[in-house]
Amino acid sequence: MPTNARQPFIPRLALTPGEPAGIGPDVCVTIAQQAHPADLVVVGDAALLRERADALGLSLALMPFDPTAPARPQQAGQLKLLQSLPPAARVHPGILTPANATHVLDTLTQACDGCRDGRFDAMVTAPVQKSVINEAGFAFSGHTEFLAARCGGHPVMLLAAPGLRVALATTHLPLRAVPDAITPALLERVITTLERALRQDFGIDAPRILVCGLNPHAGEGGHLGQEEQSLIGPAVQALQARGLRLTGPLPADTVFVPDRLAQTDAVLALYHDQGLPVLKHLGFGRAVNITVGLSIIRTSVDHGTALDLAGTGRADHGSLEAAIDTAIAIAKQHRKAHASHQHQ
């Protein structure tokens, strides 16, 4: 073979185990039992990961991460390790300890900074427990907000399952606060961010987006609410005039029927429980949480810490596997687009 033959791109992913008392460490050591077409680097504590692997009866070889070495596909039974600050207190599966919040935040910081400086092509996160981080005295409302503050951008939550992508205009808000949060500026930012991500991350040339209404029957012509006529409709029309392929506002109870989904690339739901119950019914355990609009690639699982399953061997690693596969695909799409741009 010629010595100058182009080598295949092997993405290098930072993997954070999340809350140490939850199932994050379990699913991390479980996915390490099979090979992956990416260089997986777990950002965590060696002792914790070995202890959890032992509890699950799994073999695990942890090798120090060398950022100067070329990326190589991960081999079954192995993980590279970027050592984090160790947990301050002994970890017991299923038992939250606020003292270990510093450990959790350090794993996220190292993974994020590694993506920013080019050591990693993407980061994949297992679930954290927001409450215990807050109880430790840190202002933390979630992965997305933490990463946005650290690396910049205007994040939008996009969840993907086989056959469906759902983005959220608002995320973790009380329902009574949602209408006040829906503004023309918010809709413009979220929709343009989503449209750009569908192009850049998924390679869709002309994305088609369905926009949900806020009220039942999309306001029923103003009889069940005015937001569709006064806010959502005009925002959609303004973006349509700029060339975006949008349809809406549509009644949320009929957006997710097969005929409509066959004609779209993503659905924009206006609040958390408008779109996510449908997506999780369709693909729970196989869905992926993708943060678009950041300066880095970040994917995550579609579930929480599942404290009652930690250390039992009953945790399903399917969503983490899907998150890894999605991060690989997006990283390759970015590399392909970058190479194409250089050749123009």
C-alpha positions in Angstrom: 0.0 0.0 0.0 1.4 3.5 -0.8 3.0 5.2 2.2 1.0 8.3 1.6 -2.4 6.6 1.6 -4.9 8.6 3.6 -5.6 7.0 7.0 -9.2 6.7 8.1 -10.4 9.2 10.6 -10.8 7.7 14.1 -12.8 10.0 16.3 -11.5 10.4 19.9 -14.3 10.7 22.4 -14.3 11.9 26.0 -16.6 9.8 28.1 -17.8 11.1 31.5 -19.4 8.6 33.9 -21.6 11.2 35.6 -23.0 10.7 39.1 -20.7 8.1 40.8 -23.5 6.6 42.9 -25.7 6.1 39.8 -25.5 3.8 36.8 -23.1 6.0 34.8 -20.0 4.0 35.9 -21.9 0.8 35.3 -22.8 1.6 31.7 -19.3 3.0 31.0 -17.5 -0.2 32.1 -20.2 -2.3 30.3 -19.8 -0.6 26.9 -16.0 -1.1 27.3 -16.6 -4.9 27.0 -17.0 -4.5 23.2 -14.9 -2.8 20.5 -15.8 0.6 19.0 -14.7 2.4 15.9 -13.5 5.3 18.0 -10.9 6.1 20.6 -12.8 6.1 23.8 -11.2 8.0 26.7 -13.1 7.9 30.0 -12.6 11.0 32.2 -13.0 9.6 35.7 -11.4 7.9 38.7 -9.6 4.7 38.1 -10.4 3.2 41.5 -14.1 3.9 41.2 -14.3 2.4 37.7 -12.4 -0.7 38.7 -14.5 -1.1 41.8 -17.7 -0.9 39.8 -16.3 -3.4 37.1 -15.5 -5.8 39.9 -19.0 -5.5 41.4 -20.5 -6.3 38.0 -18.0 -9.2 37.4 -16.5 -7.5 34.3 -12.8 -7.3 33.3 -11.5 -3.9 32.5 -8.1 -2.7 31.5 -7.5 1.1 32.1 -4.6 2.6 30.2 -3.3 6.1 30.7 -4.4 8.6 28.0 -1.6 10.0 25.9 -2.9 12.9 23.9 0.2 12.8 21.7 -0.5 9.2 20.5 -2.6 8.6 17.4 -6.2 7.8 17.9 -7.0 4.0 17.6 -10.2 2.1 17.7 -11.1 1.0 21.2 -10.6 -2.7 21.9 -12.9 -4.9 23.8 -12.2 -4.9 27.5 -10.1 -1.8 27.4 -10.6 2.0 28.1 -8.1 4.8 28.0 -8.3 6.9 31.2 -7.9 10.6 31.8 -7.7 10.7 35.6 -10.0 13.2 37.3 -10.1 14.5 40.8 -11.1 11.4 42.8 -14.4 11.3 44.8 -13.9 13.0 48.1 -16.0 10.4 49.9 -16.4 6.7 49.5 -18.9 5.9 46.8 -21.7 3.5 47.6 -24.0 2.6 44.7 -27.4 4.2 45.1 -26.4 6.6 47.9 -25.8 10.2 47.0 -23.0 12.2 48.6 -22.8 15.9 48.0 -19.1 15.9 48.8 -18.5 14.1 45.5 -20.0 16.9 43.4 -16.5 18.4 42.9 -15.4 15.0 41.3 -18.4 15.2 38.9 -17.8 18.7 37.8 -14.1 18.0 37.3 -14.8 15.2 34.8 -17.1 17.6 32.9 -14.5 20.4 32.9 -11.7 18.2 31.7 -13.8 16.7 28.9 -15.1 20.0 27.8 -11.7 21.7 27.8 -10.3 18.7 25.9 -12.9 19.2 23.2 -12.1 23.0 23.1 -8.4 22.5 22.7 -8.6 19.7 20.1 -7.6 16.7 22.2 -11.1 15.2 21.8 -13.5 15.3 18.8 -16.6 15.1 21.0 -17.8 14.3 24.5 -20.4 11.8 25.6 -21.9 12.1 29.0 -23.6 9.7 31.4 -26.3 11.2 33.7 -25.6 13.5 36.6 -27.7 14.2 39.7 -28.5 17.9 39.6 -29.9 18.0 43.1 -26.8 16.7 44.8 -24.5 19.2 42.9 -26.8 22.0 44.1 -26.8 20.7 47.6 -23.0 20.9 47.5 -23.2 24.6 46.9 -22.7 24.8 43.2 -25.1 26.7 40.9 -25.8 23.9 38.4 -28.9 23.5 36.4 -27.7 20.8 34.0 -25.0 19.6 31.6 -26.3 21.9 28.9 -26.0 25.1 30.9 -22.7 24.1 32.4 -21.2 23.5 29.0 -22.6 26.6 27.5 -21.1 28.7 30.2 -17.7 27.1 29.7 -17.4 26.9 25.9 -20.0 29.4 24.6 -22.8 29.1 22.1 -26.5 29.1 22.3 -27.5 25.5 23.1 -30.6 23.8 22.0 -31.7 20.4 23.3 -32.3 17.9 20.5 -33.3 14.3 21.2 -33.1 11.7 18.5 -34.5 8.2 18.3 -34.8 5.9 15.3 -37.2 7.7 13.0 -37.7 10.9 15.0 -35.8 14.0 16.1 -37.4 16.4 18.6 -35.9 19.8 19.6 -37.1 21.8 22.5 -37.7 25.6 22.5 -37.7 25.6 26.3 -36.3 22.9 28.6 -36.6 22.6 32.3 -39.2 25.3 33.1 -42.3 25.0 35.2 -45.3 24.7 32.9 -46.8 28.0 34.1 -43.5 29.8 33.0 -43.5 28.5 29.4 -45.8 31.0 27.7 -43.8 33.9 29.0 -40.6 32.3 27.7 -41.9 31.9 24.2 -40.8 35.1 22.4 -40.0 35.9 18.8 -36.3 36.2 19.6 -36.3 32.8 21.3 -38.0 31.1 18.4 -35.7 32.7 15.9 -32.6 31.6 17.8 -33.8 28.1 18.5 -35.1 27.4 15.0 -32.0 28.8 13.2 -29.7 26.9 15.5 -31.7 23.7 14.9 -31.7 24.2 11.1 -28.0 24.8 11.1 -27.3 21.7 13.2 -29.4 19.5 10.9 -27.2 20.7 8.0 -23.8 20.6 9.8 -24.3 17.6 12.1 -26.5 15.4 10.0 -25.6 16.4 6.5 -29.2 17.4 5.5 -29.1 19.9 2.7 -32.5 21.5 3.1 -34.0 20.5 6.5 -37.7 20.3 7.0 -38.9 21.3 10.4 -42.4 21.1 11.9 -43.2 23.7 14.6 -45.7 22.8 17.3 -48.3 25.2 18.6 -48.5 26.0 22.3 -52.2 25.6 22.9 -54.6 22.7 22.2 -55.5 22.6 18.5 -52.8 25.3 17.9 -55.1 27.8 19.5 -58.2 27.0 17.4 -58.0 30.2 15.5 -57.5 32.3 18.7 -60.4 30.7 20.6 -58.0 28.6 22.7 -55.1 31.0 23.0 -53.5 33.8 21.1 -49.8 32.8 21.1 -50.1 31.0 17.7 -51.5 34.1 16.0 -49.5 36.8 17.8 -46.1 35.1 18.3 -45.5 31.7 16.8 -47.1 32.2 13.4 -45.3 35.5 12.6 -42.0 34.0 13.7 -42.4 31.0 11.5 -43.4 33.2 8.5 -40.4 35.5 9.0 -38.1 32.6 8.9 -39.9 31.1 5.9 -39.3 34.3 4.1 -35.5 33.8 4.7 -35.7 30.4 3.0 -36.2 28.0 5.9 -38.5 25.0 5.3 -40.9 25.3 8.2 -44.4 24.2 8.7 -46.5 25.5 11.6 -47.7 26.2 14.1 -49.3 22.8 14.1 -51.5 21.1 16.7 -49.1 19.0 18.8 -51.5 16.1 19.0 -51.3 15.5 15.3 -47.7 16.5 14.6 -46.4 13.0 15.5 -48.6 11.0 13.2 -46.6 8.9 10.6 -47.7 10.8 7.6 -46.4 14.1 9.0 -43.1 12.5 10.3 -42.4 11.0 6.9 -42.2 14.6 5.6 -39.9 16.1 8.2 -36.4 16.0 9.5 -37.2 17.4 13.0 -40.1 18.5 15.2 -39.8 21.6 17.4 -41.7 21.2 20.6 -42.3 24.3 22.6 -41.9 22.7 26.1 -40.3 19.6 27.6 -43.3 17.4 28.0 -44.9 18.3 24.7 -42.4 16.4 22.7 -40.3 14.1 24.8 -43.0 11.6 25.9 -43.6 10.7 22.3 -39.9 10.3 21.6 -39.3 8.3 24.7 -42.3 6.1 24.0 -40.8 5.4 20.6 -37.2 4.8 21.5 -36.5 4.9 25.3 -33.2 3.2 25.9 -32.1 3.9 22.3 -32.6 7.6 22.2 -29.8 10.2 22.3 -29.7 13.7 23.8 -27.7 16.0 21.5 -26.8 19.5 22.5 -26.7 21.6 19.3 -25.5 25.1 19.1 -22.4 24.7 21.2 -18.8 25.1 19.9 -18.2 21.4 20.7 -20.0 18.2 20.0 -21.8 16.7 22.9 -24.2 13.8 23.1 -25.7 12.1 26.1 -28.1 9.4 27.3 -31.8 9.7 27.4 -32.2 8.6 31.1 -31.3 9.6 34.6 -29.0 8.2 37.2 -31.3 5.2 38.2 -29.8 5.0 41.6 -31.8 1.8 42.4 -30.0 0.0 39.6 -26.5 1.1 40.3 -24.1 -1.8 41.0 -26.8 -4.4 40.3 -25.9 -5.4 36.8 -29.4 -4.6 35.6 -28.7 -1.2 34.0 -29.3 -1.0 30.2 -26.3 0.5 28.3 -28.3 0.9 25.1 -28.7 4.7 25.3 -25.0 5.2 26.0 -24.1 3.0 23.1 -26.4 5.1 20.9 -24.9 8.3 22.2 -21.4 7.0 21.3 -22.6 6.0 17.8 -24.2 9.5 17.3 -21.1 11.3 18.5 -19.0 9.3 16.0 -21.3 10.0 13.2 -21.4 13.8 13.9 -17.6 14.0 14.3 -17.2 12.2 10.9 -19.7 14.6 9.3 -17.8 17.6 10.7 -14.5 16.2 9.4 -16.1 15.5 6.0 -17.5 19.1 5.8 -14.1 20.5 6.8 -12.3 18.5 4.2 -14.8 19.6 1.5 -14.4 23.2 2.5 -10.6 23.0 2.3 -10.8 21.6 -1.2 -13.1 24.4 -2.5 
